[in-house]
Amino acid sequence: MAEKDDVFLAAVTEALAPVLGRLAAHGGGIEVAAADAETGKVSLRFRGACIGCPLASETLNGIVEDILSDVEGIGEVIVVE
């Protein structure tokens, strides 16, 4: 099971790579807090300038979720603190 989670986490992390550079350019970032291959649930944590940013939810809904929808097995994407 752990190996499946590791593969899923790697796929999620790889999919997010293009967005990370754009967020870093604005002083922010996103990290994968958890990724459960069995349920498809991905927990993300905003970092830096993204914390409290009024556009963070738009980034999540308009960009991140769209990118992650291409990852096989993705179910729910949530933000944790």
Helices and strands as residue ranges (DSSP letters): H 2-24, E 28-36, E 41-48, H 56-59, I 60-64, H 65-68, E 77-79
